[in-house]
Every structure is written in structure tokens, then in C-alpha cells.
Amino acid sequence: MRFRTMLGLAAVGGFLYWHKKRGGAWTAASIQDSARDLFKQLADTAKRAEASASDALDEAGKKVDRATARIRH
């Protein structure tokens, strides 16, 4: 079995586990609601990670500026 196939099966299995743990019923509407909720949570997590990375880069830039300013003087 190819790695890509195994990864896809793991993703589907993980989603179904999450849907069941969330208390969703086995209807198309409930599964669709779970999928929307999951993608919204993933998008929110990605936005938080982006903001965190941006803050870390800004802080690193400030540290470099302070270090180079000390070297110049």
C-alpha cells in the first residue's frame, strides 16, 4: 500500500473518530456539520500559528537590530 493511500485512510479514520467523539449522528447533515466545524478549527489554528510565527519573526528582527546597533557604536 502506498504511503499516500495510507495517509488518506488515516485522515478519514481520524475524522470519523473525531465525529463520533463529538457526538455526531451518522447522517449526511451531521457529518457535514462536523466537517465544517473541523475545517473552521483548522483554519483558526492556522491563523494563530501564523500570528505566532509573525510575532517571533518581528521579535527576532528587533533583536538583530539591537545587536547590530551595539556593534556600530
N, C-alpha and C positions, 0 to 999 in steps of 0.2 A: 504494500500500500504506500502510495506516495505521501510525502510529508504534507503537501498542500491539502490532500484529501483528509488526512488525519487531523489537521488543524481546523478544517471546516467542520468535521464531525464533532470535534471538541467544542467549537463555538456554538453549534446547535445544541449539543448536550448541556453546555453551561447555561445557555439561555433558557432551555426547558426546566432545568433545575431551579434557576432564579425565579422563573414564572411560577413554579409550584410553591417555592418557599414564600413568595409574595402573596400567595393565597388566591391566585388566579384560577378561574374555571377553564375547562377545556373547550371553550367556544372560540370562534374566529374573532369576535369582538374583544373578548378578554385578552387573547394573545396579542391582538393588535394594540390594545391599550398598554400591555406590558412592554411591547417593542418600542412604542413611543416614549414611555417612561424611561426605559433603559437608554435610548439614544439621547434623551434630554439630559440624563445624568452623565452620560459620557461627554456630551458637549460642555456641560458645566465643569466637569473635572478638567477637560482640556483647557478651558478658559482660565481656570485657577492655576493650572500648570504654566500656561503662557505668561500670566501675570507674575508668577513667582520667578520664572526664568528671566523675565524682563527686569524685575527688581534686582535680581542677583547680578545681571549684566551692568545695570546702572551703578550699583554699589562697587563692582569691580572697576568700572571706568573711573569712578571718583577716587578710589584707592590709587590707581595708576597716576591720575592727575596730581594727587597729593605727593606721591613718591617722586615723580619727576620734578615737581616744584621744589622739593627739598634738595634735589641733586643740582638744580640750576643755581640755587643760592648758596 
